[in-house]
Amino acid sequence: ALVQAQTCLQLLTLVAPECTVPQEPFLLSCQADMAACVEPGRRNCSCATLSEYSRQCSMAGQPVSSWRGLALL
């Protein structure tokens, strides 16, 4: 679970490095997404969570990176 937490934190930071929207709920959601993602090699399990975080940051007027094209996802 620690690996998932670190991965999720990296993903959220990639999405919006300077965003001040609290990451905690999104971290938990992302970890749940990954835990529920049973297909091997499927890496975009937490896409919905990242999208929502991106949207919240954007609505808060925070800069959001163009993360969807990153190889990580």
C-alpha positions in Angstrom: 0.0 0.0 0.0 3.0 2.3 0.6 4.0 2.0 -3.0 0.4 2.9 -4.1 0.5 5.9 -1.8 3.8 7.1 -3.2 2.7 6.5 -6.8 -0.5 8.5 -6.2 1.3 11.3 -4.6 3.7 11.5 -7.6 0.7 11.4 -10.0 -1.1 14.2 -8.1 2.0 16.3 -8.0 2.5 15.8 -11.8 -1.1 16.8 -12.4 -0.8 20.1 -10.5 2.6 20.7 -8.8 1.5 24.0 -7.3 -2.1 23.2 -6.5 -3.2 24.1 -2.9 -6.4 21.9 -3.0 -6.0 19.3 -0.2 -4.5 16.1 -1.7 -5.6 13.8 1.1 -9.0 12.8 -0.2 -7.7 12.3 -3.7 -4.7 10.3 -2.4 -7.1 7.9 -0.6 -9.4 7.7 -3.7 -6.4 7.1 -6.0 -5.1 4.3 -3.7 -8.6 2.7 -3.7 -8.6 2.9 -7.5 -5.3 1.2 -7.7 -6.2 -1.5 -5.2 -9.4 -2.2 -7.2 -7.5 -2.3 -10.5 -6.8 -6.0 -11.0 -5.8 -6.0 -14.7 -2.1 -6.4 -14.9 -0.4 -3.6 -16.9 -3.4 -1.3 -16.7 -1.9 1.9 -15.5 -4.6 4.4 -15.9 -6.8 3.0 -13.1 -6.8 6.3 -11.2 -7.5 8.5 -14.1 -10.9 9.6 -12.8 -9.5 10.6 -9.5 -6.7 12.5 -11.3 -9.2 14.2 -13.6 -11.3 15.3 -10.6 -8.2 16.7 -8.8 -7.2 18.5 -12.0 -10.7 20.0 -12.2 -10.7 21.1 -8.6 -7.3 22.7 -9.0 -8.4 24.4 -12.2 -11.6 25.7 -10.6 -9.5 27.1 -7.7 -7.5 29.0 -10.2 -4.4 26.8 -9.8 -2.0 26.0 -12.6 -2.6 22.5 -14.0 -0.1 20.7 -16.2 -1.1 18.8 -19.4 -0.7 15.5 -17.6 -2.9 13.3 -19.8 -0.1 12.9 -22.4 2.4 11.7 -19.9 3.8 8.2 -20.4 3.2 7.5 -16.8 -0.5 7.2 -17.4 
